[in-house]
Amino acid sequence: MQAESGKPSADAAFPIPRSRFPIAPLAPEQMATIALVAAMHFVVSYASVLAGMLLWTLLGPLAVFVTGIADQGIPCLLLAMLLVLIPRVGVAAWSLATVFVLNTLFGGFAGVPSLAYIGVSIVVHETLLAASGITTTSLLRVPRPRPKVATVLRVALVLGLCKAVNVFAQFTLAKLLFRFMFADWYLISASLVTGLGYGSVGAAIGLVLGYRLRRVAV
Amino acid sequence: MNAALEVMGLGFTFPGRTSQALDQINFTLPTASITVVAGRTGSGKSTLLRALAAWIPRHSAGRMTGSVTVGGLDTRTATTAELARTVGLMQQSIDDQLCATTVAGEVAFGLENLALPVDEIHGRVGAALARFGLAGFESHQTRQLSSGQRQRLLLASLWAMRPRVLVLDEPLSQLDEQGTAALLAELRRLRDEGITIVVAEHRVDQLLPIVDRVLVLEGGRLVGAKPQAMVEAVTVGSPIAGGPTIVAAERIAARYGASSPPVFSDVTLSVAHGERIAIVGPNGAGKSTLLKVLAGIMPPAMGEVRWCDDEAGRPPVGLVPQNPDLTLFSNSVRDELAFGPRQLGLDEAEIARRVATAADEFSLDDLLDEPPQGLSQGQRLRVALTAAATLEPQVLLLDEPTIGQDPEQMHRLFSALVAAVEAGRIGAIVFSTHDAEVARRYATRILPLPAAGEGRGEGGMKRVPTSPPHPNPLPQGERGTGGALERLDARVKIVYLLALSLVSVTVDSARALLIVGAIGMAPVFALRCGWRARALVVGAIAATIWGAVLSQAMFYSFEPRTPWMTIAGVTLWREGARYGLLQSMRLVATTASGIAVCLSTSPERLLAAMTRLGSPATLAFLVTTAMRFLPTMADEWLAIRLAHRLRGYRFRPWKLAAWCIEAGMFAPLVAAALRRATTLAVSVTTRGLDPRAPRTYYDPPSRG
C-alpha cells in the first residue's frame, strides 16, 4: 500500500514497473459480463466450501456426491450461459481465474496446489472448448431464439467432460501433492457422477438460459 | 461563439430495428452553458447522450449517420483517451457506474486509464474529493456512501479528468428537493468554471432557473428549443373518503437492526377502501421502509399493523418494488400476469378473466406473448404493476413508480390504476414518491414522512442500511486491525503463503509435517480479531483435519492395517486415520495461513498487492467489477424472492414445479445484472478504459 506521500517500504523488494500489462483485448461490456458471471460462480463456490466442510465431517469422502451439485453442476450452468453470451476463446479462462482470485481474497485459498489446480482447469476448459468448436466456430454465434438439441447435447457433453477431467485432475493432484490415497472406484465414480453427470445437466440448463437471456437482456 | 459541442445531421438506428432512434439532429452548444434535453420516455434522450459521449458509434452496435464534434474532436475518429479527457458521461443509475470499491479508487479509475503519473493522480484525487465535499472519505467503501454522496463522487470522478463537456442523464430522478437544490448549485458552479453541461431530464421545470437552452426530442427528432407541457395538470378520479378501513398502523416505528437508529417512528396511518395515498418525504425518510412494514415483509419495531377481514377473501397486499425488473421472471407477459392468480389456486377461467381484464386496462393486449424482460423500461414497469394488480389485492403498494417515467406514461399508468380501484378490483393504492407534483395530481390523500434526525448524512441523505460490501462470512469489524500482521505489506503475505504451500508439499517426514503445520497456524495467533473470526479459523482447521482423517481411514491401502470401525459396511482403518492426521498438516498449513492473511488484509489491498506482484490487469479489473456486483446481487436475490412471496408463491420442495420456479428466479437476477453490466461498460469506456492502451496503477489508501 502506498503511503500518503511516499513509496511503500516494500517496493524495493518488489520492483515492478508502473505501466505494464495492458488490458487484454476484451471489450469492456464483455469484461463486465464475465465479472458478473464470475461473481455468481464465486457466491456458489464459497457457499459450497462452507457447506462442504460440514458435509465432509459427516459423510467423509462421499460428500462430494452432494457438494458436486454446487461444485460442478452450477458452475457448468454459469459457464454455458456465459459462452452463449460471449462465445470466444479465453472467456472460460478469465472467468475461472476471476473466481480463483475471489476465493483467494475472501477465503485465503491461495498456494501452489490451488494454482496448479486452476492452471489445469483453465487448460482443460480452453482446450476442449476450442477443439470441440464451441469457442472457435459460429456454433453459438448464430442468432436463434432457442438452441438446437444437437447444440445442447454437444455443449453439455463437452462441459461435462471438462468437469470430469477436472475432478479427476483435482484428486490426482491431491494424491501427488498431499499424498492422500483414494480408491480407483472412488476417483472414477466421482469424476463421472459429479463431473460428467452434474456438469452436463448444468451445462444444458445454462445453455437454454443463455439463449433466453441473449434474447431479452442483451 | 465558441462551440463546445456540434451535432450535425445525427441519426442512429439500433441493430435489428427499421425505425430511427435519432433522426437528423442538428444543434450547436456554446462553451460554459447548460442545456436541457427534454422529451417523453423513449424519445431518444439517452441515445442522444450516449452519442454525445461517443459510446455511439464507437462501441454500440447500430448505424450512425451525421457527426458529433465535442471540444473540436470528431467522436468517430478521436481516441478513447482524447474523448475521456474531453467529455464525461453520468448515466441514470449511479450505483451501476461506480467502477471501484473505494472512494479514492473510484476517482483514480479514469486517471489511471489516462496513464497519468501516480503523483498527479494522487493530487487530482485529493483535489476532486475536496472540491465535492468528500475529503476524508478516501478509504471508504463506495457502498457506505449515501445516494447523494455517491452522485457527488461520480461527479468528482468525471471532474478529475478535467472534461470540457459533461453529459448527465436524469440526475434529478432520485433526488429530493434538498438534493435537487444542491445539485443545481453544483451545476451552476461547473458552468462558471467553463464546463458545458448537457442534461436529459423529465423534471424540466426544476432545471429552468439555471438552464441556457432547452432541446425537445420527440420520436428521435428535435422538435423545439423550448419545453412543452406534455400533460395538462389533472386530477385523476375523484377523492373518496369514508370507505371501510382496510389496514390501520398505529404509532409504528421501524429500524434495521437492534442497534441502528429508527428509520421512522411514531407513524400512524389507516387506509380505507378507494383511497390513493401518496407517501412523500425527503430521501431517507423511510418511504420504502414504511411500504415494507405495511406489506408485512418487515415487522415494526414498535406499534402494530392491523388488517381488517376481507369478506371476498382477497390477498392483503401486492407490492411493486423500486426496480420492477426483479419481479419479472416468466417467459411471456401472459404467464407473468397469470402467475399470481395461479399461486392463489384460482381456476383457469378466473385466471384468464383476470389476465384479460388487466391486460386491457393497462394496455398490454399487444404484448401478451412477448418476453417481459425484453420490453422497454416503461413497458416492464407496466407489466410488473399489472402482474401485482391481477392479484386484486386489498391494497396495492407501489414504491416510487414514477422514476424514469415521463408525465404521459405516468398519467396512463395512474388512470388505469384509478379505474381498477374505482371498479373495486383493487381496494386501495399506497405509493411512495419524492415528487410532490405527482402526489398532488394522483393521490386522494398525501402522507408526509418527515426526515428523522438520526442516522442522516449531509444533504438530507440517510445512510441506508444495505447488505455488507462483501459476502464475507466475517462481519465487518471482525477483520483484524492494528496488529503486526495487519500492518505487514500484503505482498509479503502472499509470498509467504506461496512459499509455505510449496514447502508443505515437498516435505515428507512426520516431524517436518508437524513443523509445517505449526508454522501455518502461527499467524492465527498473531491475529487480532473477534471471537467469531477465531471460531471460523478453528472450525476450518478442525474440519480439514477430520475430513482428511475420515477419507484416509477409508482409502488407506498400505499393509499392515487393522480395522478401526465399520460404518454402513465400510471399513475404516486405524493406520489410515493416523496417516490422514499427519498428511492433513499440509492442508492445515495453507488453510490456516490463508484465512489469517484474509482476516488481516482487506480484499482491495490484497488485490492491489497481487496486481503489483504481476497478475494481469484484466484480472484485477474483472475481480474489482465482480466485487462490485456481489452485494448488489445479494440485495436483488432477496428482492426477487420477496416479489415471489408477495405474489402468493410458497416454496414446496416436494413439488417439481416449485424447483422450476426456483430456477426461474435466476433469470431476472441475471437479466438485471446484464443491464448493469452494460451501464458499467459505458461508464468505464467513457472514462477512458482502452483494452489496448497502457495504464497506470494507483494504490489508493485503504483500511486494513
Contacts between the chains, C-beta under 8 A, distances in Angstrom:
chain1	res1	chain2	res2	distance
A	1	B	489	7.3
A	1	B	490	7.1
A	1	B	605	5.9
A	1	B	608	6.9
A	1	B	699	5.8
A	1	B	701	7.1
A	1	B	702	6.5
A	2	B	118	7.7
A	2	B	698	7.8
A	2	B	699	4.4
A	2	B	700	7.9
A	2	B	701	7.5
A	4	B	701	6.9
A	8	B	489	6.6
A	8	B	699	7.6
A	9	B	489	7.2
A	10	B	489	3.8
A	10	B	491	5.7
A	10	B	492	6.2
A	13	B	491	7.5
A	13	B	492	7.8
A	14	B	491	5.3
A	14	B	612	6.2
A	14	B	613	6.3
A	16	B	612	5.7
A	16	B	613	7.0
A	16	B	614	5.9
A	18	B	118	6.4
A	18	B	696	5.7
A	18	B	697	6.0
A	19	B	115	5.9
A	19	B	694	4.6
A	19	B	695	6.6
A	19	B	696	5.7
A	19	B	697	8.0
A	20	B	617	7.9
A	20	B	694	7.6
A	21	B	614	7.6
A	21	B	616	5.3
A	21	B	617	4.6
A	21	B	618	7.9
A	22	B	617	7.1
A	22	B	691	7.2
A	22	B	692	6.2
A	22	B	693	6.5
A	22	B	694	5.4
A	22	B	695	6.8
A	23	B	617	5.1
A	23	B	618	4.9
A	23	B	621	6.3
A	23	B	689	7.2
A	23	B	690	7.8
A	23	B	691	4.7
A	23	B	692	7.9
A	23	B	695	6.8
A	24	B	616	7.0
A	24	B	618	4.5
A	24	B	691	6.5
A	25	B	691	4.8
A	25	B	692	6.4
A	26	B	618	6.7
A	26	B	691	6.3
A	27	B	59	7.0
A	27	B	681	7.4
A	27	B	691	7.2
A	28	B	59	7.4
A	28	B	680	7.8
A	28	B	681	4.1
A	28	B	684	4.9
A	28	B	685	4.9
A	28	B	689	5.7
A	28	B	691	7.6
A	29	B	59	7.3
A	29	B	677	6.5
A	29	B	678	6.1
A	29	B	681	3.7
A	31	B	618	7.0
A	31	B	621	6.1
A	31	B	622	6.0
A	31	B	625	6.8
A	31	B	681	7.5
A	32	B	625	5.8
A	32	B	676	7.8
A	32	B	677	3.7
A	32	B	678	7.4
A	32	B	680	4.7
A	32	B	681	4.8
A	32	B	684	7.6
A	33	B	674	6.6
A	33	B	677	4.9
A	34	B	622	5.9
A	35	B	621	7.7
A	35	B	622	4.7
A	35	B	623	7.5
A	35	B	625	3.6
A	35	B	626	4.3
A	35	B	628	7.9
A	35	B	629	6.5
A	35	B	677	7.6
A	36	B	625	7.6
A	36	B	626	7.2
A	36	B	629	5.3
A	36	B	670	7.7
A	36	B	673	4.9
A	36	B	674	7.0
A	36	B	676	7.5
A	36	B	677	5.2
A	38	B	622	6.5
A	38	B	626	4.9
A	39	B	626	4.0
A	39	B	627	7.6
A	39	B	629	4.3
A	39	B	630	5.3
A	39	B	633	6.3
A	40	B	633	6.9
A	40	B	670	7.6
A	42	B	626	6.7
A	42	B	630	7.5
A	43	B	471	6.2
A	43	B	630	7.0
A	43	B	633	7.0
A	43	B	634	7.8
A	46	B	471	7.0
A	50	B	473	6.8
A	53	B	539	7.4
A	53	B	540	6.6
A	53	B	543	3.9
A	53	B	544	7.7
A	53	B	547	7.4
A	54	B	543	7.3
A	56	B	543	6.4
A	56	B	546	7.4
A	56	B	547	3.9
A	56	B	550	7.2
A	56	B	551	7.9
A	57	B	543	5.5
A	57	B	546	5.0
A	57	B	547	6.5
A	57	B	550	7.6
A	60	B	547	7.2
A	60	B	550	3.8
A	60	B	551	5.7
A	60	B	554	6.1
A	61	B	550	7.1
A	61	B	551	4.4
A	61	B	554	6.1
A	61	B	555	7.2
A	81	B	670	7.2
A	85	B	674	7.7
A	94	B	618	6.7
A	94	B	619	7.3
A	94	B	622	6.1
A	97	B	619	5.7
A	97	B	622	7.7
A	98	B	619	6.6
A	98	B	622	4.4
A	98	B	623	5.6
A	98	B	626	5.7
A	101	B	607	7.3
A	101	B	610	6.9
A	101	B	615	7.5
A	101	B	619	6.1
A	101	B	623	4.8
A	102	B	623	6.1
A	102	B	626	6.0
A	102	B	627	7.4
A	104	B	594	7.7
A	104	B	606	7.4
A	104	B	610	7.9
A	105	B	598	7.0
A	105	B	603	4.1
A	105	B	606	5.1
A	105	B	607	6.1
A	105	B	623	7.2
A	105	B	627	7.9
A	106	B	470	6.6
A	106	B	471	7.7
A	106	B	472	5.4
A	106	B	598	6.4
A	106	B	603	6.3
A	107	B	594	6.9
A	107	B	595	7.1
A	107	B	598	6.4
A	108	B	497	7.5
A	108	B	591	7.3
A	108	B	593	7.1
A	108	B	594	2.4
A	108	B	595	4.6
A	108	B	596	7.3
A	108	B	597	5.4
A	108	B	598	4.3
A	109	B	594	6.0
A	110	B	494	6.9
A	110	B	497	5.0
A	110	B	498	7.0
A	110	B	501	7.5
A	110	B	590	7.6
A	110	B	594	5.6
A	110	B	597	7.7
A	111	B	497	5.9
A	111	B	498	6.5
A	111	B	500	7.5
A	111	B	501	3.0
A	111	B	502	8.0
A	111	B	504	8.0
A	111	B	590	4.3
A	111	B	594	6.9
A	112	B	498	6.4
A	112	B	501	4.5
A	112	B	502	4.9
A	112	B	505	6.2
A	113	B	501	6.3
A	113	B	505	6.4
A	113	B	590	7.3
A	114	B	501	7.8
A	115	B	498	7.9
A	177	B	505	4.3
A	177	B	586	7.5
A	178	B	505	7.0
A	178	B	583	5.9
A	178	B	586	5.2
A	178	B	587	6.4
A	179	B	508	7.7
A	179	B	583	5.2
A	179	B	586	7.8
A	180	B	548	7.1
A	180	B	551	6.8
A	180	B	552	6.4
A	180	B	555	7.7
A	180	B	580	7.7
A	180	B	583	6.2
A	181	B	552	6.2
A	181	B	555	4.5
A	181	B	556	6.0
A	181	B	557	5.7
A	181	B	576	7.6
A	181	B	579	7.8
A	182	B	551	7.5
A	182	B	555	5.2
A	183	B	555	5.2
A	183	B	557	7.6
A	186	B	555	6.9
A	205	B	663	7.1
A	209	B	666	6.9
A	209	B	667	6.7
A	209	B	670	7.5
A	212	B	331	7.6
A	212	B	371	7.5
A	212	B	667	6.6
A	213	B	667	7.1
A	213	B	670	5.8
A	213	B	671	6.0
A	213	B	674	6.4
A	215	B	371	6.5
A	215	B	374	6.3
A	216	B	371	4.8
A	216	B	372	7.9
A	216	B	373	3.8
A	216	B	374	3.7
A	216	B	671	6.1
A	217	B	373	5.7
A	217	B	374	7.5
A	217	B	670	7.3
A	217	B	671	3.9
A	217	B	674	4.4
A	217	B	675	6.3
A	218	B	674	6.3
